[in-house]
Amino acid sequence: MVDFVLVAGAWLGSWAWDEVVPPLRAAGHGTHPLTLSGLADKQGVPAGQQTHVRDIVDEIERRDLRDVVLVGHSYSGIPVGQAAERIGNRLTRVVFVDSEVPVDGGSFASGWWQGPAALESLIADNGGYWPPPPGAADLDGQGLTDEQVTRFIENSTPHPGATLTEPAVLTRPLGELPTTYIKCLLDGPEPNDTVAKLLTSDHWRLLTMATGHWPMFSQPAELARLLVAETT
């Protein structure tokens, strides 16, 4: 048995894992979906990048979890990757689900496809937050049903901007951690260059899913199966 700590990406909270948790528990594992500060049921809590790292580390230490499989999706790969190296021998494996990964001194905005200034401007124009996708068209092509899209839009909350612009802090090479990277193919066939370089490490392995960027909604049972397989 391991303890899964599940951290969803931007705009989402622990609720995003509702359909992944039951099969993990049915397989005999502990499951701990986590809402990061400033999101979902923790809206209004001030948060920067290191706040989110502490959220994860504090949850693991508070529950005295051992044999932790730390799962980070999308944005949350950045705080998850930092937390993974800070929990020492409590860590069994990191699983990045179609996610960004931390680069020492870099931020989520550093890798923004339009350049960091574009994301920083969007955050400034929205009161210090990154707004969720405003409509269903923004989620096209990601393998989501109409019902899943509606659930996503109705439950998403603005994401604290400081968590996206503050730099990550790593104290050891990320490639040294036992890691699985799950690439969701509808969101692009190849990992980004940073991830591709890390995948050359003997400690990293690559899996793929034939779905979009939010597999906890589009293929929760398959995602749970892959996660369980990574514990053996």
N, C-alpha and C positions, 0 to 999 in steps of 0.2 A: 504494500500500500504506500502511496505517496500522497502529499498534499498539494493540490493544484491551487495556485493563486492566480486568478484570472483578471486581467486589466484591459479594458476595452479602450478604443482610440478616441479621438476628438469628438466632443459633443455627447458622448455616451456615458452611462453609469453601469453599475453592477447588473441592472435589469437586462442589459444586452446579452447576458450569458444564460438567460432563463431556460432556454431549450438545450443548452450544452450540459448544464449541471446534472440533470437526472441520469443520463447515461454514464457519466463519470462516477456518480455515487453508486449506481447499480453495479459498476465494475469493482466497487470496494474502496474507492479512493476518497480522501477528503477533498472538499471543494470550497473555495473561498473567493467568490467574485467580489471585486473591490471597486468602490466609487472613489475617484480622485477628488481632492479638494476643489471646490468651485463649480462642480458639475452635478447634474441630476439632483439627488436629495441633499447634496452638499453645496448647492448654489449659494453664492454670497460669501463663502469662505475665501479670504484672500489666498492667492496661490501663485508661486513662481515655479520654475523648473525644479529647484531643489525641494520645494514643498512636496511635489509629487513623488520624488525619490523617497523622501521621509515617510510619506503615506504608506508606501509599499513596505519599506523596512520595518516601520513601527507595527504594521499589521502582523507581519511574520514573527516579530519578537514578542508582541503582546500575547499572541496565541501560542507562543513557544513551538512553532512549527518546525519539524525536521523533515528531511527527504522532500524538499520543496521543488516542484516543477513550476517555474515562474513563467507565465504566459503573457506576452505583450502583443497587442494588436495595433497596427497603424501608428499613430502618434505615440502611443504609450510604450512602444519599443524603446524610445529614448530614455524615459525614467526607469523602465524595467531593466535595461542593460546596465545602468548605473547601480541599481539596487542589487542586481545579481552578484556583483563583485563585492558588495558590502555585507552580505549575509554569510560569507565564509562557508564553512562546511555544512551549513544548513541546506545549501543548494545541491540538488541532484542534476537538474538540466534547465536551460533556458529554451523556451520556444517562442520564436518571433513569427507572428501570423501576418503575412503581407505587410510588414511594418518597416518603419524607419529604425535605424540603429544609432546609438550615440557615437559621436566623434568628439574626442577631447577638445574643448574650446569651441565647438560648433553647436549650433542650435537647430531646431526644426526649420526655422525660417532660412537658415543658411542653405538648405537644399531645396528651397521652394522653386518650382519649375519656372516661374516668372521672375525669379530673383527675390532676395530678402526684402528689398524696398517695397515691392508690390504687396507682399503679405503684411508688412508693418503698416503700410498705408491703409489697408483694409481694416486692420485692427484699430487703428487710430480713428477711422471714420465710424466705428461701431462701439465707441465708448470703452475701448480697451479689451474688446472681446472679438473672437473669430466667430461670425454667425454661422449657424448650421445651414445646410442646403435649403433654399427656400421652397423648392417644389420637386415633384416627382421626376421632371425632366433631368434634373441634376444627378439622378441615380440610375438613369437608363444604362442598359448594357451590363449590369452587374449581377444578373441572375436572380433578381428579387421579384417576388410576386407583388401584385397591387396591395395586398394586405400587409406584406412585410414593409413595403415602402411607406404606407400610411403609418404603421407603428413607429418606424424610424423617425419620420418627420414630426409626429405628435409628441414623441418622448425626448427628442434631442434638445439640448440646452446650449446656449452660447459658451464657447470655450475661452478660459482666461488667457489673454494675450501674452502675459509675461512668461507663461510656461513654454511658449513657442519661440520666444526671442532670446531668452536667457541661455547661456552656454552650458553644455554638459561637462561633467568633471569625471574623468576616468583615471584610476590609479594603476591599472595594469592593462595589457593588451586584451581587447575583447575576444580576439581569436583564441585565447587560452581557455575560455569557458566552454564546458560541454553544451553544445547548442544545436538546435534544429531550426531551420528556416523553412516556413511553409509559404510558397509562392502561389497566389491565386491568379490563374492564367487569364481570366477575363479582364483583369486589371493591368495586363501587360505580360508578355511571355517570359521576360527575363528579370531577375533581380537588378537593382541599381548597381552602379560601379562599386560603391563602398561594400555592399553585401557580397558582390561577386568576388571581391578580393578576400574577404573574410572566409568565404566558402572554400578557399584553397587550403585552409587550416585542417589538420587532421582531426580537430575537435568539433568541426562543424559538418552538418549534412543538410542536404536540400531535399524537400518533399514538395509535391505540387498538388493543387486541387483545381478541378475543372469548374470553377465558379468565380464570382466576383469578389470585391474587396471586403465584403462583410459576410464571411462564411458562417458566423454564429447565427445569422438570420437565414441565409440561403441554403446552407447545408449543415445544420447543427449536428446531426447524427454522424455524418462523415467526419466532421471536425473532431468530435468526441472520440471517434474510433482511432483517428490518427494520434491524438493526444495519449490515449491509453496505450497504443502500440509503442510510443516513445518511452514508456516506463519499463519495458521488458528488455 
